[in-house]
Amino acid sequence: MANTSDTILTVENMSVEFPTLSGVTTAVRDVSFTVGREKIGIIGESGSGKSTTGRAIMRLQPPQAIVKANRMQFEDIDLLTASEEEMRSIRGRRIAMILQDPKYSLNPVMTVGEQISETVILHERATSQEARSRTLAMLERVNIRDPERVFDLYPHEVSGGMGQRIMISMMLIAQPSLIIADEPTSALDVTVRQQVLSILDDLVVERNIGLIFISHDLNLVRSFCDRVIIMYAGRVVETIAAADLDQAQHPYTRGLLNALPSLDHPKDRLEVLRRDPAWLEN
Ligand SMILES: Nc1ncnc2c1ncn2[C@@H]1O[C@H](COP(=O)(O)OP(=O)(O)OP(=O)(O)O)[C@@H](O)[C@H]1O
């Protein structure tokens, strides 16, 4: 059995800067974390640097961005020095990304089946027949009941929840060891969200891979992830096991927890999160 504490990704002291007309914006400051065979959540408010962190790992930041780090190691690959060609062979095949809205990730003029099969043909040089049968099996694996029919649908013909399950099957058919999911369920309603999360959860465990789950929803991350990285203004303020969140030390994390509504302990008023300028200091 694989060791669940294997480290898949190590990020040490990563910063991402964007030169703009009004000066340099530092989107991510001195961020360090590791990802093992686990679900790790990155949470923080809008603009805290979550998506920039995810994109920097994939080296998908805009060309003007300046990424610095002491170390960015993905398995045997040094992400700081890997060539663009190496990165192209890693993206999709070894590190996959699932975004909020599958509509923008799926090609509108190819059927669902064609685009999933294409991944297998491209990465593994499978024959079209092999690719078709693997695609049908993968669609079935994400609980799509009638894979033969869905194979021939175009992206505009599928619902949001089915679209996200199709995205998951497309990402996972290439057998990546790390998935970066950026708000993958934010556009889904609550019941469909639960189905998609449970499929993702099963697949992460079954394949013993790592998942970085980016979200602004602390409750969701607390129940879904094993560990949580809390970001504020581009910095990691705290990294904590999801089960220990109630004992979080940082005042920002405490503030987020206090601002959550609770069914068990209803409050007349929700607390307003007060920010301390000291959180911006190292
Ligand atoms: N291409 C860019 N040029 C300039 N600044 C950028 C660029 N991309 C992101 N930023 C800035 O970097 C900071 C972090 O943005 P990022 O999108 O990573 O935050 P986020 O936590 O993912 O927010 P959200 O939850 O809204 O997606 C923001 O201040 C943003 O304005």
Residues whose N, C-alpha, C, O or C-beta is under 5 A from the ligand:
A	BS01	LIG	F18 T25 A27 E45 S46 G47 S48 G49 K50 S51 T52 T53 P62
